[in-house]
Amino acid sequence: MRALVAGGTGTLGRLVVPRLQDAGHDVRVLSRRSRDGRQGIEFVTGDLATGEGVQAAVDGAEIIVHCAGGRIGDDDIARHLVRAASLAGTRHLAFISVVGADRIPITSDIDRAMFGYFGSKLAAERVVADSGVPWTTLRATQFHDLILKVVRPMARLPVLPVAAGSRFQPVDAGEVADRLVELALGTPAGLVPEMGGPRVYEMAELFRNYLHARNTRRPILPIRLPGKAARAIRAGANLPLDGSLGRRTWEQYLAERVISPGGRVRT
C-alpha cells in the first residue's frame, strides 16, 4: 500500500516514515518545500494551511498518517487534508493529538496565549472524526524533544521561572511513532487509549535534571500561572488516564542528547 505522511519532516513524522518503509509500504511525504526523493521516499509539495497541492498529494494514498500541525490553525489544516482524503477514497487516516485536549479548557485570552495548542488539537480531532473518512486518533503526552526545546534556552537565565504545581509525563517520540504506525496499519479504531512516558515529573524536576546533566546550577522560582487551563494542568488534566506507557525516561533521553560519548556537555 501507499502511505502518505503529512508532516513527514517534523519531529514525529520523520520517525514514522522509515517505520512505514520497514513494514513494506511505499511512502509519500507531504512537504511545503520541494525536496528530492531519497531511499524510496516520494516527496510532494503542498500547503496544508491553504490546501494548495494537497489533493494531488493525497490521491493514490490508501493510508494517511497526519503528523502536521502547530499552535494554531490545526482545524484548518485537518479540514484541507480530510476533504482531499474523502475525495481520494482513503481507507484510513491516523492522527496524532495531545493528552488533555478535551480536558483543558481554553476560554480566555490567557488560556489561548499559554495553552492554545490543546484547543487547536481538539478542534482538529473533531474535524477528523466528522470527516466520514475511517480514522484513528492517538493522544500522546509531550515528547522529550519538545521539553528540551523549552528547557534549554530557559536554562540560560540567571533564575528559572517554572509553573508551580504543573506535572508532565514526557514520552519518547520514537515510541509514539511505533504505536502510531501500528495503529495506522490496523483497522480504523476511532479514539484509542492515550500514551504517555514512564514517569510523572514536576516541572521543576525536569529543569533540575537538565541542569544536573549539564553539571550546572540555577535557582528555580515557582510561579502560579493564572487561568482555567493552568488550573486544569495543576489538577493533572494533561496526564494520561489510561493506555500504554513508554519505556525511555527523561533522564535516559538527557544522557543521550545532552552528554556526548566522550563525556562532554553538548550545547
N, C-alpha and C positions, 0 to 999 in steps of 0.2 A: 504494500500500500504506500501511497504518497502521503506524507505528513507535512503540514505547514506549521512552522513555529513563528508566531508573532512576538516580536521582542526577542528574537533569537540571538542577538548580540549583547544582551544585558546580563546581569549577574546570574540569574536563574536560566534564562534561555540558552546561553552558551554552554550550559551543562546538560540541558535537555537534548540538544542537537546530537551529540555523539552517542547518547544513550538510545535514541531512536535509530541511529545508524547501526549500532551494535545489535539491535533487535531485528535488523534486516530490512528496514524501511528506507525508501527514497525520501530525502529531506529537502524541503524548500524553506528558506528563511526570508521573511519579510523585513526589509530594512529601508529606512528613509534615504539612505545614501547608496549610490551604485557601488557594487563590490564585485570582484571577480570570484567565480565559483572555485571551490577547492575541495579536494578529497571527497568528491561525490556529493557536495552540498551545492544546491542551486540557490543563488541569491536573486531576489526580485525586488524591484524598487516600488515603494508605495508609502503613502502617508495616512496612517490610521486616524490622525486628528482631523483630516479633511475628507478622507475617503478616496482620495486620488490614487489610482493604481491598485486598490485593494481587491476589486473583483477579479482582475487578471491574476493576482497572486493566489487567490483562493480557488479559482477554477482548477479542477482536477485533483484537489486535495481531499482525501476521504476523512482524514483526521486533522483537526486544528488544535494546537496547544497554545493557549493565549497567555503569554507572559509579559505583555507590554502594559504600560501604564505609568502613572505619576501621581503627584499630589492632588491634581485637579483634572477634570475632564475625562475621567475613566469611563463614564457612561456614554459619552460621545464616541470614544474610541471603540467601546464594545458594540455600540449601535451600528457603526460602519462595518465592523467585522461580521456580526451576525447577519446583517442584511445580505452581505455578499455570500456568506455560508449557506443561507437559506436558498438563494437563487442557484447556488452551485450543487445543492443536494448533499452537503457534507454529512457524513454519518455520525460524527462525534466531535464535540467541542469540549476540551478540558481547560478549565480556567483556574488560575491561582488567585486567591484572595487573602485576606488577613484575619487572624483570630480577633474577635471583638467587633467586627464590622457591624453586627446587628445589636451590640450591647453597649456601645459607646455613643451617647447622644451628641449630635452636632447641631446645636440650636442657637448659638450666639457667634458673634464675630471672634470672640476669644477662642471658642471651641474650634472654629474653622481655621484660625490662624495657626494653632498649635497641633491640632489633631484632625484636620480636614481630610487627611488620607483615608481614614476609616470610613467617613461618609462617602467619599468618592468610590471606594471599593464596593460598598454596599449598593450604591446606585448601579454600578456595573454588574454586580451579581443579579440584580433584578432584570436588567436588560437581557442578560444571558438566559435566565430562567423563563422569561416571557417570549423568547425568540421563536419558539417552535422547532429549533434545532436540538437534537438529542445532546444532552450536556452533563457534565460533571464539574462540580466546584470543590476545590480543596482550599480550606483556610489554614494558613501557617502563621507561626509567630515570626518575629523579626529575625532576619538572617544575621549570623555573626558579622558578615561583611558590612552590613548597614550599621550595626552597633559600633564597629571600628571606625567607620566614616564619621560618626558623631563624636566619639571619644577622642580620637587622635588630635583634631585641631583644638578641642576644648582643653586638652591636657597641657597646652602651651600657655594657658592663662595662669597668672600667679595664684588665683583662687578658683576652684572648680565649683560652679553652681550646679546642683543636682535637684531633681524633682523629689521632694520629700514624700516618703511613703509609696513611691512608684516601684513596681516589680516587673521584671521581664523574664522571659523564658526563651532565650535566643536559640536558634536551630541552625544546623549546618545546611547550606544551600545545596550541597551535593546529595544529601539525604532526602531533601524535599524533591529534588529532580528525580531521584529514583522512584519515589512514591507517585509523583505526577505522571511520569511516563507509564508506570504500571497501570494507573487509572485510565490514561488516555488510550491504552491498547486493550482495555477491557470494555465491558458493557457500560453504556451511559448510566450513571447512578444518582444523578442529582447532587444534593448537598451531602458530602460524606463527612465522617468524623474528622475533627481538627488534628493538626500536627504541631508539636512543639519540641523544644530541646529537652535534654535530660534533667535540667536543673532550673529552679527559680532563683533569681538574683535580685536583691535590692539594687537600685540604680547606682548607689554609692559603691556597692561591692564591684560592679562592673568596672567602674573607674579605678578602684584600688587595685584590682587585678591587672589592669593595663599598666598602671604606674609601677607595680611590682615587676612586671615583665620588662619594663624599660629601666629598672633599677633607679627610680627617681621618686620624689615625694612632692605632694602638693596638698595644701589644706583644702578640705571639701566643705562647702557651705550648702546645707539643705534649704530649699526654698519651696514653700507650699504654693503650687500653681492654682490659679482661680479657674472657675468654670465647671460646668456639669461633666464635660468629657474628662477633665483631670480628676474629678471626684470618682468617676466610674473606674478609671485606671487605678486609683488608690485602693478601690474595692476589689481589684483583680479581674475586671472585665476583659482585659487583654490577655488573660491566661487561658489555655485550652481547658475545656470542660471534660473532654474525653478524647479518644483517638490514640494514635501512635506517637511514641516518643523517639527522638533521635538518640544517637549514642555519643556523638562528639560534643565535648563540653567547651565552654568559653575559654577555659584555661588551656585546653589542648589546642584550640584554634590559635590563641595568642602565642603559644610556644612555637608554632609553625610559621606564623605570619610576622611576628614582631622580632623574634630571635633568629639570626641566621645560623646555618650549620656550624660555623666557626665560633659561635657564642657571642657574636657582636649584635648590638641592637640595630634593627633596621629602622630607617627613617620613614 
